């Protein structure tokens, strides 16, 4: 069983033709994120601020897990081959 989390957020493309910056918000409970550890969820699916759907490996969110889950506004950067370069929490 694959789990996907659909969360509303935003997307901005910048950094020239090679990099794509995409913004979104997350509100995932610690119980929901535990599905990753149990093998039920390998990917997180979010809806970006501009309405696109984005799927990326759940392991990339591990650094943001707090006692109450993962909450906040994030920016993810991909190269022109859709390789994830960075993921950070933004104000």
C-alpha positions in Angstrom: 0.0 0.0 0.0 1.4 3.4 -1.0 0.4 6.5 0.9 0.4 9.9 -0.6 -0.1 13.1 1.3 -1.9 15.9 -0.6 -1.2 19.3 0.9 -1.9 22.6 -0.7 1.1 24.8 -1.4 2.9 26.8 -4.1 5.4 26.6 -6.8 7.9 29.1 -8.2 10.3 28.4 -11.0 13.5 30.3 -10.9 17.3 30.0 -11.1 17.4 30.0 -14.8 16.6 27.1 -17.2 18.5 24.5 -15.1 17.0 24.8 -11.7 13.4 24.6 -10.6 12.3 25.9 -7.2 9.0 24.7 -6.0 7.2 25.8 -2.8 4.6 24.0 -0.8 3.2 23.7 2.8 3.1 20.5 4.8 1.0 19.5 7.8 1.8 15.8 8.4 1.2 14.2 11.8 3.9 12.1 13.4 1.6 9.1 13.1 1.2 9.7 9.3 4.9 10.0 8.8 5.5 6.8 10.7 4.0 5.0 7.7 7.3 5.7 6.0 9.2 3.8 8.7 6.8 0.9 8.5 7.3 0.7 4.7 3.7 1.7 3.8 4.8 5.1 2.4 7.8 5.5 0.3 6.8 8.8 -1.3 5.1 12.1 -0.3 2.8 13.7 -2.7 2.1 17.5 -2.3 0.1 20.0 -4.1 2.3 23.0 -4.8 1.3 26.7 -4.4 0.5 26.9 -8.1 -1.6 23.8 -8.0 0.7 21.2 -9.5 1.2 17.8 -7.9 4.7 16.9 -6.8 5.9 13.5 -5.6 9.3 12.9 -3.9 10.9 10.3 -1.6 9.6 10.6 2.0 13.2 10.0 3.3 13.9 13.6 2.3 11.6 14.9 5.1 13.3 12.9 7.9 15.4 16.0 9.0 12.2 18.0 9.6 10.3 15.5 11.8 9.4 17.0 15.2 7.4 15.4 18.0 4.1 16.7 16.4 5.0 15.6 12.9 6.1 17.8 10.0 4.6 21.3 9.7 5.6 24.4 7.7 6.4 26.0 4.4 9.1 24.4 2.3 11.1 24.9 -0.9 12.5 22.1 -3.0 15.0 22.6 -5.8 15.4 20.2 -8.7 17.8 20.3 -11.6 16.8 20.0 -15.3 16.9 16.2 -15.0 14.4 16.3 -12.0 17.1 15.4 -9.5 16.3 16.7 -6.0 19.1 19.1 -5.1 17.8 20.6 -1.8 14.8 20.8 0.4 14.6 23.4 3.1 12.0 24.9 5.5 11.3 28.6 4.6 9.6 31.3 6.7 
